[in-house]
Amino acid sequence: MSDEEALEQYLLTQNVNYFNLLYDRYTNKVYSKCISMLKESELAEDATQEIFVKVLLSISKFSGKSKFSTWLYSVTYNYCIDIIRKEKRRSLYP
């Protein structure tokens, strides 16, 4: 089953097994991107979980103009950039 088919089935049925399929398929890739950007395993693990929660809550906003993996990568990148910005602010203003 393709990503788009799993996503479509999840949106139609709300059956969490379809979302779990996407989660299982991409969790390691999301974690790898997080660890490469954030440089801390614990922070990357937390970010990975939070990204998938965010994706689950906003999946209806996925327009389908790109592949699911592209959208997920974009969400991951933006989330990690937000964390980096917050960490920089925290270090500037302790």
C-alpha positions as CSV (number, residue, x, y, z in Angstrom):
1,M,0.0,0.0,0.0
2,S,1.4,3.4,-1.0
3,D,1.7,6.3,1.5
4,E,-1.1,8.1,-0.3
5,E,-3.4,5.1,-0.2
6,A,-2.7,4.6,3.6
7,L,-3.3,8.3,4.2
8,E,-6.6,8.3,2.2
9,Q,-7.8,5.2,4.0
10,Y,-7.0,6.8,7.4
11,L,-8.9,10.0,6.5
12,L,-11.9,8.0,5.3
13,T,-12.1,5.4,8.1
14,Q,-10.1,7.0,11.0
15,N,-8.6,3.6,11.5
16,V,-5.4,4.2,13.4
17,N,-3.8,1.1,11.7
18,Y,-3.4,3.1,8.5
19,F,-1.6,5.9,10.4
20,N,0.5,3.4,12.2
21,L,1.6,2.1,8.8
22,L,2.9,5.6,8.0
23,Y,4.4,5.9,11.4
24,D,6.3,2.6,11.1
25,R,7.5,3.5,7.7
26,Y,8.8,7.0,8.6
27,T,9.7,7.1,12.3
28,N,13.4,6.2,11.7
29,K,13.7,8.7,8.8
30,V,12.1,11.5,11.0
31,Y,14.4,10.6,13.9
32,S,17.5,10.6,11.6
33,K,16.6,14.1,10.4
34,C,16.0,15.3,13.9
35,I,19.2,13.9,15.2
36,S,21.2,15.5,12.3
37,M,19.7,18.9,13.1
38,L,19.4,18.8,16.9
39,K,22.5,16.9,17.7
40,E,21.1,15.4,20.9
41,S,19.4,12.0,21.0
42,E,17.0,12.7,23.8
43,L,15.8,15.9,22.1
44,A,15.6,14.1,18.8
45,E,13.4,11.4,20.3
46,D,11.1,13.9,21.9
47,A,10.9,15.9,18.6
48,T,10.1,12.7,16.6
49,Q,7.2,11.9,18.9
50,E,5.9,15.4,18.9
51,I,6.2,15.7,15.1
52,F,4.0,12.6,14.6
53,V,1.4,14.0,17.1
54,K,1.5,17.2,15.1
55,V,1.1,15.3,11.9
56,L,-1.8,13.3,13.3
57,L,-3.6,16.4,14.5
58,S,-3.1,18.3,11.2
59,I,-3.2,15.5,8.7
60,S,-6.5,16.9,7.2
61,K,-4.5,19.9,6.1
62,F,-2.4,17.8,3.8
63,S,-3.4,19.0,0.4
64,G,-2.0,16.2,-1.7
65,K,-0.1,18.6,-3.9
66,S,3.1,16.8,-2.9
67,K,4.0,13.3,-1.7
68,F,3.2,12.5,1.9
69,S,6.9,12.0,2.5
70,T,7.7,15.5,1.2
71,W,5.1,17.0,3.5
72,L,6.3,15.0,6.5
73,Y,9.9,16.1,5.8
74,S,8.8,19.8,5.7
75,V,6.9,19.4,9.0
76,T,10.0,17.7,10.5
77,Y,12.4,20.4,9.2
78,N,10.2,23.3,10.4
79,Y,9.7,21.7,13.8
80,C,13.4,21.2,14.3
81,I,14.2,24.8,13.2
82,D,11.7,26.0,15.8
83,I,13.4,24.0,18.5
84,I,16.8,25.4,17.4
85,R,15.5,29.0,17.5
86,K,14.0,28.4,21.0
87,E,17.3,27.0,22.2
88,K,19.2,29.9,20.9
89,R,16.8,32.4,22.6
90,R,17.1,30.4,25.8
91,S,20.9,30.6,25.7
92,L,20.8,34.4,24.9
93,Y,18.3,35.2,27.6
94,P,18.9,32.6,30.5
